[in-house]
Amino acid sequence: MMKCIRCGITALMLTPAAQASDYATVLKELRPLAEQGDVSAQYRLGGMYDNGQGVTQDYAEALRWYRMAAEQGNVSAQYRLGGMYNNGQGVTQDYAEALRWYRMAAEQGSSVARSSLGDMYALGQGVPQDYTEALRWYRMAAEQGNAYAQNNLGVMYAIGQGVPQDYAEAVRWYRLAAEKGDDYAQSNLGSMYYNGQGVPPDYAEALRWYRMAAEQGNAHAQYNLGLMYEIGEGIIQNYTTSHMWLNIAAANGHSQASNNRDNLSKRMSAADISEAQRLARVCLNSDYQDCD
């Protein structure tokens, strides 16, 4: 059965209509297959209603098609169904039902479902809060290479949730996720280097990881980068660049960045503030490609 499901997905993905993103034609091809019980067509049809591709976005209709595929054992549909119950999309929010579908997908080996199951145990959603169980599911996902789970596992080792506090182990998991490009892990790894937790203190290395995360839009890393430029840690002190990063962090919702930016402004000339504001605009408008 799984072999046929995979063949069906491949055949549908390679149609000229799909390659050309001709959603109306794809929809016309998928619907009769889905109505005949083709599990991959049901899942893809659910995705089209979910994302508003060729149809008006309709979470209730997406849920209906995902459910058909999920009940036939489609792991991606089970995961997505769990997400819709978790977020209340097309259905009233129901953590217990979300947990049920996540678990089905997790038991089939889905790393994202295992990671989501870890979240639910960590937060106590649909189940009593249980850090040990959260750690178990995060670890399964992390060992499959899931960067989100690797970062969360790092957090649990860093603060000692469900496991004895172990900064070296936290650094190990953060690094695995950070090297995959996870901005939260990059920011967390920067903090470990800054504070000398699990690694020797190294401001230059902290700055490097903060910058990677900052250039992905991570407000916490942008804020810390701004502070390091303000103080001159790991880099030559530069109020203009500090103001730029604090301003960007504030724009991205960091709660303390605006106060730090405004306090810094009192030590800067009007010309330097104007230049910092210009640099912030350039950085944001370039999608973080031009932030020097």
N, C-alpha and C positions, 0 to 999 in steps of 0.2 A: 504493500500500500504506500509506504513512504517513497519508494522508488518512483511510483506513478505520480505522486504529488509533486516530486521534484521535477520530473519530466514535464508535467503540465505547466509549472512555473516557467521553466526554461523556454518552452514553446511560445508561451504568451509574451514573455519579455522580448523575444526576438522578432515579433511581428513588425512589419514596416510601420504600422500605425503607432505601436508603442514607441519605436525608435524616434518617430517624428513628434512624439508627445501629442498626438491627435486624440485627445481624451474622449471626444464624442464617439469616434470610431471604436476605440478600445472598449468603451462602455457598451457599445452595441454588440461587440464580440463576446464580452464577459458575461453579460446578463443571462443569456440562454444557458451557458455552461454552468453558471452559478445555480440557476433554477433547477438544473438537472442533477445537482449535488456535487459538482466538481469543487473540491475543497480549496484548491489554490485560487480558483476564480471567485469563490465566496470571500476569501480573505482579501484579494485585490479589489473586489467591488466595495468591500467595507472600507478599504483604504481610500478609495476615490470619494466616497461620501464623507469620510473623516476629514479629508484635506480639501474638499471642494474642487475636485478635478473632473471637469466635464459635467458636473452637476452642482446645484446649490449645496453648500456644506450642510450636512444633516447628521448630527451625532446619533440621533435615535435610529436612523436607517443604517448608519455605520455599525452601531451596536448589534442590530438585527443580523447583519451579514457576518460580522465577526463571530457572533454566537454560533451560527450554523457551522462555521469552519472550526471553531473551538471545540464544539461538541463532537466533531469528527477527529479530534486529536491534534489539530494544527497548533503547534507550539507558539508561533508568532501571534495568532489570533487569541490564544489564551492569555498571553502577556498583555496584548492591547486591550482585551476585555477587562482584565484586572485594572489597567490604568484608567479606563473609563469609569469603572465603579469607584476607584480611588479618588478621582477628580470630580465626579458627578457630571460627566458628559453624556447627554442622551438618556440619563437615568439619575435617580436620586443617589447622592453619595452614600456608599455602603462599604465600610472598611472590611467587614466580615466577608462579603462577597468578593471584594478585591483580593483579599488574602487567599480565598479559595482558588481563584483563577491563577493568581501568581504562583501558588504552590503547585498546581498542575503543570505549569510551564517549567517551574524550577526543577521539578522531579523528572522532567524530560531533558534536563541539562542546560536550560537557557540561563546564561550568565546574567542577563539584564533582569530576568525574573528573580533570580537568586538575590541579586543586589536589592531589588525592590522589596523582597521579603525581609531582607536584613533591615531595611528602613522601617518597615512596619513593626518589627520586634523592638527596634531601637526607640521608636516613638510611642509604642504602645497603642497602635492603631489596629483595631480588630482582634487584638490579643493583649494579654497583660504585658507590660513592658518587661523585656528580658534581654539584657545586654549580652549574656552568654550565648543565647540563641541568635541574636543579631550578628555577633561575631562569627558564629558558625556559618551562617549564610553568606556573609561578606567574604569570609575566607574562601569558600567554594568558588564564588564569582571571581575573587582576586586571583586565585590560582589558575583560572581560565584566561587571565589577562585583562579582566575588566578594570579599566582605570578608575572609574567612579568607586568601585568597591575597594580597590587598592588604597585610594585616598581615605575612604571612611575607616578602613582597617588601621591606617596610620593614625587617624584621629583617636581611635579607641585605645591604641597603645600609648599615644602621647598623653592622654588624660586619665588612663587607667579605668576604662569602662569595660567590664566583663572580662578583664585580664589585668594582671599586675602592670603598673606603669613601666614602660620600657622605651626610652627615647631612641635607642639604637634601632630597635625593631620598627618604631614609627618612621624613622628616617629611611629605612630600607623600603618600606611600602610606599612612602611618599615619592621616593626617587623613581620607583618603577612606574608610578602613574605620571609623574612629572616628565619623564623621558618620552612618554606617549603623547605629551602635549596638554595634559589636564591642568588648567590654570589654577584650580584650587590647590592641587598638590604642589605646583610650582611655588605658589605663595606660601604654603605651609612649610615647604622645604627651605625657602628663604628665611622664614622665621626661626627654624631650627639652627641654621647657620648664624643668624644674627644673635641668638641667645646662647649658642654653644650647647645645645641639647642633642645628645647623641652623636655629635661631631664637634671638633674644635671650633671655637668662635672664629668666624671668617667673614668680615664685612663685605669684602669684594665678591665672595661667592653668594652671600645673601643678596647683594645688589643684582647679581646676574640672574638669579631665579626670580626675584621680584620683577625685574624688567620683562622677563619672558611672560609672566602672568599679566603684568600691566598692559603689555602690548596686545593682549587678548581681551582687554576690557575689564579685568578683575579690579574692582574698586579698592579692595583691601590692599592689594599689592601696590596700586597707584598711590594710595595714601602713605604706605611705608616707604616707597621710593621717594616721595616728596619730603618726608622727614629726614631721610638719609642725605639728600642733597642740601637740606637746610642746615644740618649739623656738620656735614662733611665727613661722613663715615663711609669708608670704602671708595670715596670719590672726592674730588676737589669741591669744596663748599660752593654752591651756586644758588643764590636766592631766586634767580629768574626761573631756572629749571625746576626748583622746588615749588615755586608758586604755580607753574604750569601743571605739574602732576597733582598738586593739592586741588587745583581748580577743576581738573578733569575728574578726580575722585569725587569731589562734591557734586559735579554734574551727574555722576553715575550713582549717586545716592548714599555715599559714605557719610555717616552721621556726624563725624568729628572734623571732616576735612575743611568745611567752610570756615569754622572757627580758627583752625590753624592757618589757613590761607589769609584770613583777615588780620590775624595777629602778625603774620609775616609781612603783610603789606605795610604795616607801620614802620618797618625798618627799610623800606624800599623807596626809591624815587618814583615819581609819576611816570617817567619814561620807562623805567624798568618794569613797572607793573603793566604798562601798555604793551611792552614787548612780550611779557609772560602770557598775557591774554591772547596776543596774536599767535604765539607758539601753540597754545592750547587749541585754538581754532584749527590751525594747520594740522596738528596731530589728530584731532577728532575727524576732520574732513578727509584725511588720508586713510582713515580706518587703521590708525596706529602705524602706518608705514613710514611716516615722516615726523618723528618725535624727537629729533636731536636738537 
